[in-house]
Amino acid sequence: MNQTAFEILSIVVSVVAFLFAAWLLKWVNQQPSSNKKVAEVGKLIRDGAATFLKKEYTVLARFTAIVSLIILVLLPSPIWQGNILPNITMTISYIAGTVFSAIAGVIGIRVATVANVKSAEAAQKGIKPSFMTGFRGGAVMGMAVVGGSLLGVVLVLLITNNTTALLGFSFGASSLALFAKAGGGIFTKTADISADLVGKVELGIPEDDPRNPAVIADNVGDNVGDVAGMGADLFDSNVASMAAALVMAVALDKTTNSTINASMVFCYAALGLLASIIGVATAKIGKNGNPTKALNNSTYVTTAVYIVLTALSTLAFNFEWRVWGACIVGLLVGVIIGLATDYFTNDEKSPVRYVAKASNSGPAFTILSGMSYAMLSVFPALVGIAVAALAAFMLCAPLGDGYALFGISMSAVGMLSIVGMIISNDAYGPIVDNARGLVEMGDLGDEALRITDELDSAGNTVKAITKGFSIAAAGLTVIALLGAFISEVNTSALALGIPGLQGFDIMDPLVFFGLIVGSAVPVIFSAMLMLGVDRNAQRMVSEIHRQFKEIVGLKEGKPEARPEYEKCIEIATDGALKELIPAGLMAIITTVVVGLIGGVRAIGGFLTGNIVAGLVFALFMSNAGGLWDNAKKYVEAGNEGGKGSEAHKSAVVGDTVGDPFKDTAGPSINTQITVVSLVASLCSTLFLTCSLF
């Protein structure tokens, strides 16, 4: 079979994924929902999310138009050099990447804001129907996002036959994901922090009490941050991993006049989506089942199916077993990183329980213990990434020049092979979180509240695992993109008749300059996003205080006293749109400046520093937030004094600190790393020919 056959296979599997997503959506829509109060609140959440997404995408459309113009003029080479066709191809590929990524967010929002209502009402019948509704709602997004990413990559390569255009498509997906994740993260944490601090800490009212003016904005935020944002993020990671692998695969295939390596990339990616479809289709839970166990079992089934399918395809099509080994190493390390994250963020494990216990002594001890465990949690994940990269490198190096880095890129493809299941699990989290709020606001009873609390706790744990997984996958992907950068530089250098790159010497002052600057970017990027949350949350806290002070009977819960929910949604929206662009632009502009100053060697150091510092910060912040969140939930379940106790107030403070860690800065960093890596590859010719030193 040639490459075209595997491209057709990928298209067929993508279509199957879309059809399966349509069936899942129909199943979710058929679940009963008749409670008027739940329907009313659900509509407020749906309308708020749609309004935010429309405003956000309007801002991002302007950004896309400006970047498209710059690409048309400058990339891959300046337009005045006479050959305009590659620039037009690159521009169209970039726009296509942003459109596909945006569609991923829209699909996620549409489904999640229906599934939350259905899951809430299903909780009255038991844990099984409520879980299945939440999970299948999330799976619609999982299937649509991965089907879309695979289809997009295949179509770009089929139409253009140009791997540089593929990097343009990936840059479009990454740049939109960066701003969608940052904007959604700022929105959701503005509302979450404000609702918790005023509601729980100051007034001692329940989490989703309808008296709280920020409660609807909080539920809207779950969708725009954890559904639309994370969907765009994982869409981008999946596209970037395939793009990096295909850039190297095509370069290797040219030396042997074959298509075996590119065929392998498409085959393994298609089988990953097929394995995810099987994993989602077989997911189940008993009447008194454990939702965390059910979610993890689905992941294990998907992993096992993928290993078997890829082994059979390697045997059938005579693919290279060493490359298959690199792919499976990535997949298994991803699962191990997930288990390590689970240990540090699951409320059944000792770190979360220790932090809950420390909360009895005050919020300072909540913060200290939580940060310490989060720092410890970084080690196994980073070691896992290092082991995966080293094992893939050593496995594939004997195959010849270029295969070692190709092995690392296939390890990233392997880690992201089950991303359809990962997104399904991740989107499940905000759906059941919303369902829990709807149960409380709709007065559906204590048993329904207990069930959705259990589902929500599982969602928090799984969200922490998927964030760790996506960060680790981004780590391997950007190492592969570093290889793609070298490949792009050397292609340009060969055409220009000048020396290329073999690697980067850390004692070279230009490389060292880039290394230091690159390591600072994730720190500044995180600070800018969290300061955005800080400023926005302060504005919202003031608004909540105003409403409780001015609306007569609101604090007492009188029926005629309705909070002005729209004001809080407006504050969160306007603040997020104001804050989402600067941090991303800072990262992109810094990359270009370093390249123009120090050339391709400085960029090599810059990318290396950015990757290492970014992974450390992203893992630390993601795990710290997940740990504090579940420590709070552990106390609220009746432990360490339960709700209203000193431990509870301290745990809420820890959770509010962790909110922008885990849902704004942490998961946005891995997208930032991908974006600057793609900018470096796309501008490689510019940096090679136009640098100060």
N, C-alpha and C positions, 0 to 999 in steps of 0.2 A: 504493500500500500504506500502511496506517495503522500506528500504533505497535504495536497488538496482533499484527499479522502478524509484525513483527520480533521481538517477544517470543516468539512461537511458534517462529520460526526459531532463536532462541537456545536454547530448550528442546530442539529437535530436534538441534542441533549438540552440545549437552551430552550428550545420550543417546548419540549416535554416539561421542563421546569416551570415555564409560563402557564402551561395547561394545568399542572398540578397546583400552582398558586391560585389559579382561577377556581379550581374545585374547592380548595381550602377556604377561599373567601366566601364562596357560596355556602359552605357548611357553617361558617361563623355567622353569616347573615341570617341563616335559618334558625339560629338559637333564639328561644323566646325572650322577649323583654316587654314588660307592660307597665312597670312602675313609673308614674308620671314625674315624680320628684327626681328619680335617677335620670330619666330621659331629658328633663329640663337642665340639670347640671351637666349631663353629657354633651348637650348641645352648646352650652357655654364654653366647655373645654374645646370642642370641635371648632367652633367659630373663632375662638382666641388663637388656636394653633394655625388655622387657615389664614387669619389676618397677619400674624407674625411672618409666616412663610412667604406670603405674597409681598410684604414690605421688604423682607430680607432678600428675596430673589430679585426684586426691582433694583436694589442697591448693587447686588452682585452682577446683574446684567450690565450695569454701567461699567463696573470694574472689568468684566469680560470684554466689553467693546474696546476699552482703552488698551488692554493687554493684547487683544487680537490685532489692533493697529500696529503696535510695537513689533509683534511677531511678523506681521506682513512686511514690514520695512526692513527688519534686521535678521530674521532667522529662517533657515539655518545660515544664510550669508546675506550681507547687505544687498538690498534690491537694486542699487545703482551699479552692481557688478554685471547686470544684464540678464540673469536667469531668474525669472519671476515665478515659474511653475512650482519649484520646491517650497517657496514661501507661501504660496496660495494653499498648497497641500497641507503644510504645517498649520496654517491658520484655521482651515476647515477642521482638521483633526483636533486642534485645541478646543474649538467651539463644541464639537461633538462630545468631547470628554466632559465639558461642563454641563451639557444638556443631559447626557446619560446619568451623571451624578445627581443632578437636580431632580430628575424623574424618580430616582431611588428614594429621595427624601419625601417626595409627594406621595408615592405609593405607601410608604411606611406610615405617614401621618393619617392618611385616609383609612387604612385598616385599623391602626391602633385606637383611633377615636371611636370606632364602632365596637371593636373587641372588648374595650374596657367596660362598656355598658353591659354587654352580654355576659362577660365574666363575673361582674358584680351580682347580677341577678341569678346566675347559675350557682353562686355560692350558697343560696338558700336551699339548694338540692343536695349539696355535698361537695367535697373537695375534688372529686373526679371530674364532674362536668365543668367546674370553674377552672381547673387546671388545663383541661383539654382546650377550652375556649381561648384562654390566654396564650397557650403554647401554639395552637394552630394559627391564631392571629399573628403572632410573631413570625411563624414559618412562612406566611404569605410574603413578608418582606425578605426573608432569607432566600427564598426561591427566586423572587423577582430581581433582587440585587445581584446575586451571583450569575443568574441567567443573563442579565443585562451586561455585566462586566465581561463575561466570556464572549457573548455575541458581539459586543462593541470591539473587542480586540481582534476577533476573527475578521469582521467586516473591514476594519481599517487596514489590516494587512492584505486581505484579498483585493481591496480596491486600489491601494497605493503601492503594494509590494515594496514598502519602504519602512524599515525599522525606526528610523529617526521620526517619521510621522507618528509611529506608535508611541514614542516618548512624548510627542506633542499631545496626543490623546490622553496619556497618563498625567501629563502636567495639567491639562484641563480638569480632569477628575480630581487631582490632588489640590489644586488651588481653590476650587469650589468647596471641597471637603474641609479644607483648612478654615475657611471663613464660616461655613455652615456649622462646624463643630465649635468654633470659638463663639459665634453669635448665639447659637443654641445653648451653649454652656453658660454664658453670661446671663442670658434670660432665665434659665431654670434655677440657677443658684442665687440670683437676686431674689426671686420669689421664695425659694426654699428657706434661705437664711432669715429673711424678714418674717415669714410666717412662723418659723420656729422660735425666734428670739422674742417676738411680741406675744405670740399665742402661748407657747409652752412655758417659757422662762418667766415672763412678766405676769401673765394673767392665769397661768395654770390650766388653760383650756385644752381639749384634745387636739391631736395633730390636724385632722380634717374637719374641725368644727366650722359649720357654715357661717358663724358669726365673724370669722376672721376674713377681712377684706382681701388678703393675699392668697387665700386657699385655692381659688380657681386658677390664678396665675401660676401657682405652684404645680397644679395638675397639668396645665398647658405646657409648662416648662419640661415636665417629664417627657412629653412627646417631642418638642422641638429640639431638646438636647440629646436625650437618650435614644430616640427613634430616628428622627431625620438626620441629626448630626452624626450618630454612630453608624447609621446606614451608609451615609456618604463617605465616612472614614474608612469602613471596611471595603466598600466598593473601590475606593482609591487604592488601598493596600493590595487588593486582589489584582487590580489592573497593573499596578506598579511591579508586582512580583512576576507577572506574566511578561510584561514589557521588557524588564531587565533580562529575564531568561531568554526571550526570543531575540533580543539584540545580540547576545553572545552566541546563541544557537545558530542563527543565520550566518554570523561571521565564521563560526567553525565549519558549517556546512559548505561554505564557499571554498574552503581549503581542500575539501574532499570531493567536491562536486556532487553532493548528495543533499537530501532533506531529512535525514534520520533524526537529527537533534531537535529541529523545529517540530517535526511530527510528534516526537516524544512529549514536548511541552504541551501541545494541544491535546494529545491523548490523555495524559495524566490530569490535566485541568478538567477535561470533560468527565472523566471517571470520578473525580472528586465531587463534582456537582451531582452525578448519578448516585454516588454513595450517600450524599446528604439527603437526596430525595427518599432513598430507602430508609435512612435513619429517622427522618421526620414521619414517614408513613407508618413505621413500626413503633413509634413512641406511645407509651401507655402508662397508666397509673391505676392502682387498686382503689377501692372505696375508702380505705384508710391508709393510703400510700404516702410515701415520703416524697414531696415534690423535688427536693434537691437530688435525691437518688434517681428519680425518674429522668430528670434533665441530664445528669451525668451518664446514666445508662445509654441514653440516646446517642451521646457523644462517643461512647465506647463502641456501640454497634456501628456507627458511621466509620470510625477509625478502622475497625476490623474488616468491614466490607471493602474499604478503600485499599487496604494492604493486599487483600486477596485479588481484587480486580486488576490492580497495577502489576502484580506479580504475573498473573495470567497473560496480560497484554504484553509484558516484557518478553515472556516466553514465546508468545504467538508471533510477535512482529520483530523478534530478534533485536530488541533494544539492548542497550548496554546495562548489564546488571550493576555495575559500580554506580552509575547515575541513579538507578532505582534505589540503591542503598542510601545514597545521599538524600533522596526524596523522603524515604521512610525515616531516616534519622531526624529530619526536620519535623515530620509529623509526630513522632514519639516524644521528642523534646518539647513540642508544643503542649502535648498532654501532660507531661511531667511538670512543666511550668504552671499549668492550670491547677494541678494538685498542690503544688507549693503555695500558690496564691490562696487556694481554698484553706490551707492550714492556717494562714495568717489572718483570714477574713471571715471564717465560718464561726458562728456563735456556739457551735458544739465543741470547738477546739480551745486550748488553754490561752493563747494570746488575747482573744476577744474577752474571755472571762476574767483574765487578769486586769485588763484595762477597765472593765466594768467595776471590778472590786476596788481598784485604785481611785475610781471616781468618788468613792465615799469620803476621800480626804480632800476633795476640791478639784476644780477644773484644771489647775496647774498640773496635777498628777495624771489627769486624763490625757493632757497634751504630751507630757513627758514620756509616759509609758507607751502611748500610741505611736509617737514619732520614733521611739527606740525600736519597737517591733517592726515598724515599716522600713526602717533602715536595714534591719536584719533580713527582711523579706526580699530585698534587692539582690542579695548574694546568690541564692539558688537560681533565680531567673537569668542573671547575667552569666553565671557559670554555664547554664544550659545553652544560652545563645553562643557562648564561646566554644563549648564542646560541639554543638551542631555545626558551626562554621569550620572548626578544625577537622572534625571527622569527615565532613563533606569534601573539604580541601584535600585531605590525605587519600580519601577513597578515589577521587577522580584525577588527581595529579598524574598517576602513571599512564593515563590515556593520551597524554600529549599536551603541547602548549595550549593554554586557554581553557583547558578542561577543569582545572582546579577551581577557578572562579565560576565557571559554569555549574560545577557541582554545588557551590554555595547558593547560587541562584535557584537551582532545583530543590535545594533544601528548604528555601523560602516558599517555593511553589508547593512542596509537600506539607509544610506547616499550615499553609492557607488552603490546602485542598479541601478541608472539611468546613470552609468558611460559611457555607450555606447553613449548616447546623449551628455554628457559632452565632451567626446573626439571629437565627430563630430563637436561641436561648437568650440572647441579649435583648431583643425586642420584647420577649415575654416579660422581662423585668418591669419596664415602665407601664405595660398594660395592666399587670396585676397590682402595681402600686396605685394606679388610677382607680382600679376596681375597689381597692381597700377604701379609698377616699369616698367613692360613690356609695359604698355600703354604709359608711358612717353618716354621710349627708342625707341619704335616702332612708335612714332608720330601718334597715333590713334585718336587724336583730343581732344579738350577741354571738350566736353560733356562726352566722355568715361573716361577722367581723373577725372571729377567731380563725376561720378558714382562710380569709384573705390576708390576715396577718402572717399566717404560716406560708402562704404562697409568696407574699411580699418578701419575707425573710430569705426564702430560697432564691427569689429574684435578685436580691442584693448580693448574695454569695456568688451566684452565677454571673452577674454583671461584673463583679470584681475579677472573676476568672477570665471572662471574655476580654476585659480591658487588658489584663496581664498578657493574655494570648495575643491580642492585636498589637500590643507594644513589642512583644518578642518577635512577632512576625515582621513588623516594620523594621526591627533591628537587622534581621537576616536580609530583608528586602533591600535596605539601603546599603548593606555591605555588597550585595549583588549590583546595586546601582553604581557603587564605586567602581566595580569592574566594568559596567557599561560606560561610565565616564572615561575610563582609560581606553576602552575600545573606540569610543567616538573621537577622542583626542588623536589616537594613533591613525585612524582612518583619514582624518583631516591632515595630519602631519605627512602621511604618505603622499597624499594628493599635492601638497605644497612642497614636497621634497625637503622637509626639515626633520630633525630628530624627534622621535616620539617619546613615550613614557614607558618605563619598565616597572616602576614602583616609586615610593616616596621615602627619601632619607630624612629621618627625624632631625638629624644634625644640620641639615640644609636650612639656613636662616629663613628662607621664604616659606618652606614647609612649616617650620616652627611658628612663624608669624601667623600663618593660617590656622594652625592647630589651636593656638591660644584664643584667637578671635572666635573661631568656630565653637569652642567649648563655652564661651560666654553667652552665645546667642540664645540657647534654651532657657538660661537663667533669666535674661532680660525679657524674653517672650512670656515666660510664666508670670513674672512680676507685673507686666503690662495687663495681662488678662485678669489676674486676681485683683489688681487695683481697680479695674473696670467693674468687677463684681462688688468690691468694697464701696465705691462711689455710688453705684446704682442701688445697692441694698440700703445704704443710709437714706437715700431719697425715699425709698419705699417704706422704711420704718417710720419716717416722719409722716407719710401719708396715712399709714395704718393708725398711728396715734391720733391724727386729725379726725379720722372717721369715728373712732371710739369716743372721742371727746365731743364731736358735733352732732352725730346721729343719735337722737334720743332713743333710749331703750335697746341700743345695739348690744351693749355689754351684757345686758340682762337676758337677751335672746327673745325680745318681744316680736310677735309675728309680723307686725307692720314695719319693723325696723330692718330694712334690707341694706346690706353693705354695698358700696359702689365698687363691685369687682372690676369693672372696666377700667377704672382709674389705675389700679395696680397693674393690670395687663398692659396698659399704655406706657406706664413708667418702665416696666421691664422691657418692652419692645423698643422704645425710643433709646433707652440706655444701651441695649445690646447692639443696635444698629450703629450707634455713635462709636462704640468701643471695639467693634469686631475688625475693622480694617487696619488700624495702625500697627498692631502687633505683627500681623502677617506681612505687611509691607516692609516693616523693619527687617525681618528675616530675609526677604527677597532682595531688598536694596543692599543689605550688608554683603550678601553673596556676590552680587555684581561688582561692588566696590572692591572687595578683596581680590576678585579675579582680574579686574582692571589694574590693580596695583601690583600684585605678585604673580599673575599668570596662572598657568595650569598646575604648577607645583604648589603654589600657595593654596589653590582650591583643593588640592589633594589633602593637605593638612587641615584645611577648614572643614571639609566633609568628615574627616576622621574625628576631629575634636567635637564636632556637632553631634555625630552619632553616639560617641561614648558618653558625653555629658547629658545628652538628650535622653538616652536610655535609662541612666541612673535616676534622673529627675522624674521621668515619666513613671517608672515603676514605683519609686518611693511615694510619689503623691497619689497615684492610683490606689495602692495598697493601704496607705494611711487613711484615706477617705473611707474605703470599704470597711476597714477595721473599726473606725470610730462610729460609723453608721450602724454596724451590727452590734457594737457594744451598747449603744443607745437602745436598740431594739431588744437586746437581751435583758436590760434593766426594765424596759416597758412590759416585758412578758411576766414581770412579778419577781424578778431576782434583784438582790442587793437593795431591797426596800421598795422596788417597783415605782410606778408613776407618782410624781409629786415629791419624791424623796430627794435628799441632797445629792445622792449618786445620780439620780435622773437629771437634775438640773446641770450637773457637771458633764454628764454624758451628752446632753443636748448641745452644750457649748463646744465639746469636742467634735460633734457631728457638724456643727455650723462652720468650724474651721476646716473640717475635712471636705465639706461640700465643694468649694471651688478647687480643692486639690484633685478630687477624683472625677469631677464632672465638667470642669472647665479647662484648667491648665494641663493636668496629667495626660488625658487622652488626646489633647490637641498637639502635644509635643511630637508624637510619632508622625502626625501628618506634616508638621513643620519640617521635620528631618527629611521626609520624602520630597516635599516641595523644593527645598534648597538643593537636594541631590539632582532632581530633574532640571532645575534651572541651570546647574553646573554643566550637565550633559548637553542641554540645548544650546548653551552659550560657549561650548568648548572651543569652537573655531575662533570665536571672538577673543576669548582669553588667550588662545595660542598665538594670535597675531597682533593683538592690541593691548599689551600690558606695559606698565611703567618700568618694571624691572625685568 
